[in-house]
C-alpha cells in the first residue's frame, strides 16, 4: 500500500493508495483506496493507527479513540502477543488477580475449560495458542477469529463448542482492553446454541422413579427433582443449609470433582435460596431429626466426602431397569424442577432466582416454550381474563356495576 498521491481528507486521516495504482504515475486513481486514521497517545508517546474502507468509519473511530484516551481506557498497541497475554491471563486467573466482569474469582472449572480451549483439546487441531499465539494482541482482527470459528464448524464442532472456544479470546481482550483498539470478538457471527433434547418427567412419573430407589438415594433424587440443584451443589449441600422451619434451602457451595474441593457456586447468582416444597420436606424431615440443625456435615455424603456420582447413577439405573422405568439424569431432574415451577404458576423472575441463573434471559431462552402463553394457550388466557373483567365491570340491571 502506498501513500503516493495521498492527500489529507480530514484531520488525522490520510487516503492510502494500493500498490500499482495509477496515481503513482500521476494519473487518476484506479484502485480501491483505504483511509488510515490515527490518534496520538500522549501517555505512551506513540500513534494508534487503523485502516478503514470509508471515511465516515474512520472519523467515528478517531472520535471514539479520543474519548477513550481522555478516560484513560485506551493505550497504544504494545508488542505483546496473544500467546503471551494468554499465559499472563491464566497465571492471574489462578491466583485471583484477574477476575470476572462482576469481580468474582474464576472458578477452577472455568479456568480448566479456558486452558483447554487455549492449548487445544483432542478434537481441535491446535487450539487458540496454535492459531493466534504469535500474532500481536493489538493486531488480532474480527476476521481472524471469525475464520477460526467457521473452520471449527466446518470440521463438525457443535455450536456450544465453538462458543466455548471463543470465550477465552473475549476474556483476554477484555482484560487487556486498553491495548486493544477494537475487540476482535465484537461483531462475530456465531451459530445459535440450542438446548438439546431433555427429559422432563411428570409428577406421577417422578414419584414412581423415587419409589423404586433405596431410602438414602431417594432423598437425594427428590432434592434434585423438587429443588433443581446442580450436581456439584447437591454434593456440597450441608445440613446447616437446610432450614426446614422456614422452608428454605440455601445453596452456598459446590463440589469440584477435578480439584477435589468445595468451591463457590457456578456464578454470583448461584448463591441463592430455594423454597422447600411439601413434597421435598417429606423426604428430608426423617433424616433431619437425627442431626443438629446447624450441623456442617454433608446431607449426601460420608466421612466428610460427597457421594460418588458414578455409583449413584449405577444404583439408580439398576433399580429403574428392574421395574421397567426409563432412567433420568440429575440434570434432567433440574429441567423437571423448572417445568414443575412453571406449571405451578411461578413467574420467570422468581424461577430464574431459584435456578441460579445470572439473568432471566437465560431462563426464558431455556424454558420460555413451557411458559403459559403459547399459541394453544394464549386465546384461553385472554378469554379468561376478559371474562373476569366483564364480570367485574358488567352493570347490574339496576344500573350499578358489580
Secondary structure as UniProt FT lines:
FT   TURN            4..5
FT   STRAND          8..10
FT   TURN            11..12
FT   STRAND          13..17
FT   TURN            19..20
FT   HELIX           22..25
FT   STRAND          34..41
FT   TURN            42..45
FT   STRAND          46..52
FT   HELIX           55..70
FT   TURN            71..72
FT   HELIX           82..95
FT   TURN            101..102
FT   HELIX           108..119
FT   TURN            122..123
FT   HELIX           127..132
FT   TURN            133..134
FT   HELIX           137..139
FT   HELIX           142..154
FT   TURN            155..156
FT   HELIX           159..175
FT   HELIX           177..179
FT   TURN            184..187
FT   HELIX           203..211
FT   HELIX           215..227
FT   HELIX           231..236
FT   HELIX           239..241
FT   STRAND          242..243
FT   TURN            244..247
FT   STRAND          248..251
FT   STRAND          254..256
FT   TURN            257..260
FT   STRAND          261..263
FT   HELIX           268..270
FT   STRAND          272..275
FT   HELIX           278..288
FT   TURN            289..290
FT   TURN            293..294
FT   TURN            299..300
FT   STRAND          301..302
FT   TURN            303..304
FT   STRAND          305..306
FT   HELIX           309..322
FT   TURN            323..324
FT   HELIX           330..343
FT   TURN            344..345
FT   HELIX           348..355
FT   HELIX           360..367
FT   HELIX           368..370
FT   HELIX           375..393
FT   TURN            397..398
//
